[in-house]
Each structure stands twice: as structure tokens, then as C-alpha cells.
Amino acid sequence: MSLHDLKDSLISVISTLEPIDAVDIIILTYLIYLLLKLIRETRAGQLAKGILILIAGYFVSKYIGLKTITYILQNVLSFGVLAIIILFQPELRRALEKAGRTKFGVRLFGLGQNADELKSKWEPAIEAICDSCVELSATCTGALIVVERQVRLGEQIETGTVLNAVPSKEVFGNIFYPKTPLHDGAVIMRDGKILAAACFLPKPQKDELINKKLGSRHRAAIGMSENSDAIVIVVSEETGQISVAMNGVLTRDYTHEKLRKLLEEEIFEDTTDISLSGRKWFSSRSERRNKK
């Protein structure tokens, strides 16, 4: 195809565009942007560059008439969709999980809990977590606590020991005491209870980019927060510093009050939004009925 033919084709396409086509293009552009943002600074980013090079090589070889190379690249790219699914499986999984964790997804499938029920389960648990972290911090006892939210952590729970215990300072102290069998691993909490202990957590996706000074607990916390919407609390055995990992980001220097405030905001936030949206919906519906 010559440049003149290409120009004519572009003019023909542009002349037939309708408003709905513009919306289609905008949505597609935004999806591509999200995909690029998702794979940026990961191993998938390098794979994406390789795929783009193959595509560019195909068009160049076809344009200049390299029939053998064109044939080979064409057959390689014909399996492109399947290859992308296999190569980008971790990234696609994270993207789908994030879509399911959005407020729209929670409302659509009714995954949110009743606000009063959630508070009754988590208020005493939050206080126990904060008290325990402060005591463990004072003695520089290492700890790793995972607060499960919408994404279930069954794979990690299977690697540990199921306890299903009511949280307290004493229980956390016994679990993380260095000479006990359960201290080496993470505690996973569900519905305000200690569901399992000594659980192994996934490695972070960007392990090579993480500060080398961070230990295995902090790395495991970042990895878990990348692979789920969990709140992961870490107590350093070297400095006693309390840190929290969320969405792949580690923040540090938490006090009792600061940690309690964060946990309350994060755990109760989605349910509060869902309850408010439900009340607004029923209120607006009632108003419409009254007007009729």
C-alpha cells in the first residue's frame, strides 16, 4: 500500500466517523492507558516491548517485501492472543481483581456487609491489633498481620495453621514470640478473628525495585498488598517500627492512634459508602413515588 492509498483510506475512515465512534475510541484509548499503567515497571513491561518490536518488524518486512520473514512473523503473531493471556496472566488477574474490588463491583454483586455487623466484628479486633502492635514494637518482636477484605486469601491460608481464634494481646504475643512454632509467618484475619497463623505470603512483583534495607517481612507485606486489597501490618524486629502496606505501597512510623484511625477508615469505608448509596437510592425512589 502506497502513502497516497494510506492517506485516502484515512480520509475515508474519518469522513464516516459518527459520535458513537468517538466514544468508542475514547474508551479504547483509556483501556490501553490502564493496561500500560498496569504493566509499567514490571517484567510484563519488557514482554510488551518485545511484542511491539515483533509487530513493527512484521509491518516493516511486509512493506519492503521480505516474504520469508513476513510469513514467519505472521504465524508467530497469529498466536498473539493466546500468548498474551499466558504471558500476562499475573497482570490480567490483578486487573480483574481490582475491577471486582471497585465500589461498583461490590454494589453490583452485593458483596458488602451490613455496617453494624461489620463494626461489631472489627471494633474489638482493631483495638487488639493496635494494642498488640504497640507492645510488640516496644520489645522489638517481629510481627506480620494481614487483614483480609474483599479478596479472599484462601491460597495463603492453606499454607499456614488454622486457628479461628478471638484476637487479643495475649494471643498475638504467643503467636509472634520468637520461640513458638507459629512465629515465622503471617497471621491472617477474617471477620474480626485470627483465622490462620504461620502463613506464607507472595513475593512482590517489583522485588528488584524495593529498598534493599527492607527485610523479608516488609517485602512479604508489599507482595501481599500488591496481590490483594488486604491491609498488611508489619512490626520490625530490628527497630520496632510499625508499618502498613496497602496497594503495593509501604508507609511507616505508625502509633497506636494513627494505626487505629487507618484501620477504621479502611475497613469501615466501603460499607459506609454502600449504606449511604443504598439510603440515597431508596430515598430518591420514595420521592419519585410521592411526586406521582
C-alpha positions in Angstrom: 0.0 0.0 0.0 1.4 3.4 -1.0 1.4 6.5 1.1 -1.3 8.0 -1.2 -3.6 5.0 -0.7 -3.0 5.2 3.0 -3.9 8.9 3.0 -7.1 8.1 1.1 -8.0 5.3 3.5 -7.6 7.6 6.5 -9.7 10.4 4.9 -12.4 7.8 4.1 -12.4 6.5 7.7 -12.5 10.0 9.2 -15.3 11.1 6.9 -17.5 8.2 8.1 -17.0 8.7 11.8 -20.1 9.2 14.0 -20.3 10.5 17.6 -20.6 6.9 18.9 -17.4 6.1 17.2 -15.6 8.9 19.0 -16.9 7.5 22.3 -15.7 4.0 21.2 -12.2 5.4 20.5 -12.0 7.3 23.8 -13.0 4.2 25.8 -10.4 2.1 23.9 -7.7 4.7 24.5 -8.5 4.8 28.2 -8.3 0.9 28.4 -5.0 0.9 26.6 -3.7 3.6 29.1 -4.8 1.4 32.1 -3.1 -1.6 30.5 0.2 0.3 30.1 -0.1 1.7 33.6 -0.7 -1.8 34.9 2.4 -3.4 33.3 4.7 -0.4 33.8 7.9 -1.2 35.8 7.1 -5.0 35.8 8.6 -7.9 33.9 5.4 -7.7 31.8 6.6 -4.3 30.6 9.7 -5.9 28.9 7.5 -8.6 27.3 5.2 -5.9 25.9 8.2 -4.1 24.4 9.2 -7.4 22.7 5.7 -7.9 21.3 5.7 -4.4 19.9 9.0 -5.0 18.2 7.6 -8.1 16.6 4.6 -6.2 15.3 6.8 -3.4 14.0 9.1 -6.0 12.3 6.1 -7.6 10.6 4.8 -4.4 9.1 8.4 -3.3 8.0 9.1 -6.7 6.4 5.7 -6.7 4.6 6.3 -3.1 3.4 9.7 -3.8 1.9 8.8 -7.2 0.6 10.7 -9.7 2.8 8.3 -12.6 2.2 10.0 -15.3 4.4 10.3 -13.0 7.4 6.8 -11.7 6.9 5.5 -15.3 6.7 7.3 -16.3 10.0 6.2 -13.2 11.9 2.6 -13.6 10.6 2.5 -17.2 12.0 4.1 -16.1 15.3 1.6 -13.2 15.7 -1.4 -15.5 14.8 -1.0 -17.0 18.3 -0.7 -13.5 19.8 -3.9 -13.5 21.9 -3.2 -16.9 23.5 0.4 -15.8 24.1 -0.7 -12.6 25.8 -3.1 -14.4 28.1 -0.3 -16.8 29.1 2.5 -14.2 29.5 0.4 -11.6 31.2 -1.6 -14.0 33.4 -0.5 -12.3 36.7 -1.2 -8.8 35.4 -4.6 -9.8 34.0 -5.5 -11.5 37.2 -4.6 -8.4 39.2 -6.6 -6.2 36.8 -9.7 -8.4 37.1 -9.4 -8.5 40.9 -9.1 -4.7 41.0 -12.2 -4.4 38.9 -14.1 -6.7 41.3 -12.9 -4.6 44.3 -14.2 -1.4 42.9 -17.3 0.1 44.7 -19.3 -0.6 41.5 -18.4 -4.3 41.6 -19.2 -4.5 45.3 -22.6 -2.9 44.9 -23.4 -4.9 41.7 -22.8 -8.3 43.3 -23.8 -7.3 46.9 -20.5 -8.2 48.4 -20.7 -5.5 51.1 -21.6 -6.4 54.7 -24.0 -4.6 56.9 -22.3 -1.6 58.6 -23.5 -2.5 62.2 -22.5 -6.2 61.7 -19.0 -5.2 60.4 -18.4 -2.8 63.2 -19.4 -5.4 65.9 -16.9 -7.8 64.4 -14.0 -5.5 63.8 -14.1 -2.8 66.5 -12.7 -5.1 69.3 -10.3 -6.7 66.7 -8.9 -3.4 65.7 -8.2 -2.4 69.3 -6.5 -5.8 69.9 -4.3 -5.3 66.8 -3.2 -1.8 67.8 -2.5 -2.8 71.4 -0.6 -5.8 70.3 1.5 -3.9 67.7 2.5 -1.3 70.3 3.6 -4.0 72.8 5.4 -6.0 70.2 7.1 -2.8 69.0 8.3 -2.0 72.5 10.1 -5.3 72.7 11.2 -5.3 69.0 9.3 -8.5 68.4 8.7 -9.1 64.7 5.1 -9.4 63.5 3.1 -9.7 60.3 -0.7 -9.3 60.4 -2.9 -9.5 57.3 -6.4 -8.0 57.4 -8.5 -9.7 54.7 -11.1 -7.6 52.9 -13.0 -8.3 49.7 -10.4 -10.6 48.1 -10.3 -14.0 49.8 -6.9 -15.3 50.8 -7.6 -19.0 50.7 -4.3 -19.8 48.9 -2.3 -18.2 51.7 -4.4 -19.6 54.5 -3.7 -23.1 53.2 0.0 -22.6 53.8 -0.5 -21.9 57.5 -2.3 -23.3 60.5 -6.0 -22.6 61.0 -6.7 -21.2 64.5 -10.1 -19.3 64.2 -9.2 -17.5 67.5 -10.6 -14.3 69.1 -7.8 -11.7 68.8 -6.2 -10.3 72.0 -2.8 -9.0 73.1 -2.1 -12.3 74.7 -2.9 -14.4 71.6 -0.8 -12.2 69.3 2.0 -12.2 71.9 2.1 -16.0 72.0 1.9 -16.4 68.2 4.8 -14.0 67.5 7.0 -15.0 70.4 10.3 -16.0 68.7 10.5 -19.5 70.2 7.0 -20.6 69.2 6.3 -22.7 66.1 3.9 -20.2 64.6 6.0 -17.0 64.9 7.7 -17.4 61.5 5.0 -16.3 59.0 1.9 -14.1 58.8 -1.3 -14.0 60.8 -4.4 -13.7 58.5 -7.6 -12.2 60.0 -11.1 -12.6 58.6 -14.3 -11.2 60.0 -12.5 -9.9 63.1 -10.9 -13.2 64.0 -7.5 -14.7 63.7 -8.2 -17.3 61.0 -4.7 -18.7 60.5 -1.1 -18.2 61.5 2.3 -19.1 60.1 1.1 -18.3 56.6 3.5 -17.7 53.7 2.8 -14.6 51.5 3.7 -14.0 47.9 6.8 -12.1 46.8 6.3 -8.5 45.5 6.0 -8.0 41.7 8.7 -5.3 41.8 11.1 -7.0 44.1 14.2 -5.6 42.4 12.9 -2.0 42.8 12.3 -2.3 46.6 14.7 -0.7 49.0 17.4 -3.3 49.9 17.3 -2.3 53.5 13.8 -3.8 53.9 13.6 -7.2 55.4 11.6 -10.3 54.4 8.6 -9.3 56.4 8.3 -5.9 54.8 8.8 -7.5 51.3 6.1 -10.1 52.0 3.8 -7.3 53.2 4.3 -5.4 50.0 3.8 -8.5 47.9 0.5 -9.4 49.6 -0.8 -5.9 49.2 0.0 -6.0 45.5 -1.9 -9.2 45.0 -5.0 -8.3 47.0 -6.8 -5.5 48.7 -5.6 -6.6 52.2 -4.2 -4.3 54.8 -0.9 -5.7 56.0 0.7 -4.6 59.2 4.4 -5.1 60.0 6.3 -4.7 63.2 10.1 -4.7 62.6 12.2 -6.9 64.8 15.2 -4.7 64.2 13.8 -1.2 65.1 10.3 -2.0 66.5 8.8 0.4 63.8 5.2 -0.3 62.8 4.5 -0.1 59.1 1.4 -0.7 56.9 1.4 -2.0 53.3 -1.6 -1.2 51.0 -1.9 -1.4 47.2 1.8 -2.2 46.9 2.8 0.9 49.0 4.5 0.7 52.4 4.0 3.6 54.9 5.9 3.7 58.2 6.0 5.2 61.7 2.6 4.3 63.0 1.5 4.9 66.5 -1.4 3.3 68.3 -3.8 6.2 67.4 -2.6 6.5 63.8 -2.9 2.8 63.2 -6.4 2.6 64.7 -7.6 5.5 62.7 -6.3 3.9 59.4 -7.8 0.5 60.1 -11.2 2.1 61.0 -11.2 4.2 57.9 -10.2 1.4 55.5 -12.3 -1.4 57.0 -15.5 0.6 57.5 -15.2 2.9 54.5 -16.7 0.7 51.7 -19.6 -0.4 53.9 -20.4 3.2 54.8 -20.4 4.2 51.2 -22.6 1.3 50.2 -25.0 2.0 53.0 -25.2 5.7 52.1 -25.7 4.9 48.4 -28.5 2.5 49.3 -30.2 5.0 51.5 -29.9 7.7 48.8 -31.3 5.3 46.2 -34.3 4.3 48.3 -34.8 8.0 49.3 -34.8 9.2 45.7 -37.2 6.3 44.8 -39.6 7.3 47.5 -39.5 10.9 46.4 -40.4 9.9 42.8 -43.3 7.8 44.1 -44.6 10.7 46.2 -44.4 13.1 43.2 -46.6 10.6 41.2 
